[in-house]
């Protein structure tokens, strides 16, 4: 720094005189720069503090959201298992009901029961007179033969008075059901209902029940009415099963983890199936050695009052005036019947007599949350340190990448456009590393509504599940850097069957059957996985040169595919579709209700395709969509043999007519049934590779000549 002295003559005592200094411009600029740096540091510090606070809040909120999401996911998983087991039980019970109803309708059985009931109605009759009567012996022999191998352990016949007049165990014949047991377990059956009776000890329902080893294990009963010739109920036929065998085995099948179990319980709070932890219960002396928990284990928490049931049982049995709750989930840990904290859920079956529950230890259910806490602590510290640098490089990388990869979708470089529709465009593409030629379909940004986006995603995901060679193969699916949805598929060489007919006229029977058989084979795989294509048409079936094989059929375009297995998202998208597709190939039921379809909609479409490629004409001609729709709904299409210019085998003519039936009940039930007929026709009308090659070369020469 320099000082400037005024131009005044120095005085003798100049050394002691005050000196006046003026600012140096360079020094002022330096101080201003330092001040700016300080302000910048303060701003950066405030920004860092603000970012830390914001990120901390976001991190904590995210942690809570993830925790809630994990709890919800665990709850959904438990509910799914519970629903699955409930359905399995219903199926098993319904099967048993169906079997016993069939048995009760047998004329010989009804005659024997009628004879036994007549003997028992005699005021002087004794138990021996009807229990050991010839009709009773014949009845029991018939039941033994009919129920062999079914897992039944007891049978009996009860008359309206509640008296057992026939039983496979003589000790029970002649006993009578108590009034309360009759009202709940027999009265509905005498009213004509086939009834499932939840597990119980027989001794609790009978007057004067004897001591018997059979009474030491609870039974479930399936009971059905037996009618006389006048269709009046004269008795009840009952079939019993040990609750700790088949019934418990169905519930035990759901065990996947180390602590989860599904069990049944009744309104008295007793477990009605086997426990996964019977060894532990025996060790604690809660159960006698060698005994099962079925009908013996009271579902109470050891940590609470001895009379207090577990929270799950209390929730399931709690009265709910005006409510009809059939299930519930308890995702906050509570003490289970082994005292350890658990989470679980319950579902009511068959009124208030039977419930099923699922429980899992809270430690196993929420084990990922412990790791989540640690991960969040570490990641949060690193995130705060790196956020500024990461954002800078991220924005820079995005700009550079967007510029460099404007012609790229994921790992695919796009080439020329090879096709375009109302929703998407298809490009010739090449995989960056594999160099494999592919076709990439893009969803047009202008059509990327929520509905179309969901449909595009569903098309790619559902189509990728299919592995049949006659289905176009999906290689990849993703989102481009600009947010465009795409999926990659195999690049095919060939023409649609519609183009082939337009260029070459109707196909010979042998060639059409050859292609249709392949279409049916591909659809069979989709139908087997619960998928209906819904858009089979001459534009969505391609005849290809594939792996050196001519006339190899490929099914394209899964934009309207529908899952018929109950997937909620698929159902929602479908309901918003209204009518999409090609009316000429749409089954009448789709025009009535687009969501009401099954595999027979594809059967109809295959019939419509067959009609066109064999005749070269559409079933109905109209330029007006409404008029065309009306004709599809109301007019019977002409027979193929009446329209085609070539002879049509009668069996093929009948098959096409059956596929095009207005009522789906009149069509072939499955696409495999259609293929079986086509296979028989193909034996008489063979289409060889030599024929296919000749047809391809002839078409190529025609196209070149026309050009």
Secondary structure as UniProt FT lines:
FT   TURN            12..13
FT   HELIX           14..16
FT   HELIX           25..104
FT   HELIX           107..121
FT   TURN            123..124
FT   HELIX           127..131
FT   HELIX           134..146
FT   TURN            147..151
FT   STRAND          154..158
FT   TURN            160..161
FT   STRAND          163..167
FT   TURN            170..174
FT   STRAND          176..177
FT   HELIX           179..185
FT   HELIX           187..190
FT   TURN            191..192
FT   STRAND          195..200
FT   HELIX           202..204
FT   STRAND          206..207
FT   HELIX           213..216
FT   STRAND          219..227
FT   TURN            229..230
FT   STRAND          233..242
FT   HELIX           243..247
FT   HELIX           248..252
FT   TURN            253..254
FT   STRAND          261..265
FT   TURN            267..268
FT   STRAND          270..271
FT   TURN            276..277
FT   HELIX           278..283
FT   TURN            284..285
FT   TURN            289..290
FT   TURN            294..296
FT   TURN            302..303
FT   TURN            306..307
FT   HELIX           311..317
FT   TURN            321..322
FT   STRAND          327..335
FT   TURN            337..338
FT   STRAND          341..349
FT   TURN            350..353
FT   STRAND          354..361
FT   HELIX           362..365
FT   HELIX           367..404
FT   TURN            405..407
FT   STRAND          408..409
FT   TURN            410..411
FT   STRAND          412..420
FT   STRAND          424..431
FT   TURN            432..434
FT   STRAND          437..443
FT   HELIX           445..447
FT   HELIX           450..464
FT   TURN            469..470
FT   STRAND          474..479
FT   TURN            481..482
FT   STRAND          485..490
FT   STRAND          494..496
FT   HELIX           497..504
FT   HELIX           509..528
FT   TURN            529..530
FT   STRAND          531..532
FT   TURN            538..539
FT   STRAND          541..546
FT   TURN            547..548
FT   STRAND          549..555
FT   TURN            559..560
FT   STRAND          562..563
FT   HELIX           568..575
FT   TURN            576..577
FT   HELIX           583..585
FT   HELIX           588..592
FT   TURN            594..595
FT   HELIX           599..615
FT   HELIX           625..634
FT   HELIX           640..643
FT   HELIX           650..659
FT   HELIX           664..666
FT   HELIX           671..684
FT   HELIX           689..706
//
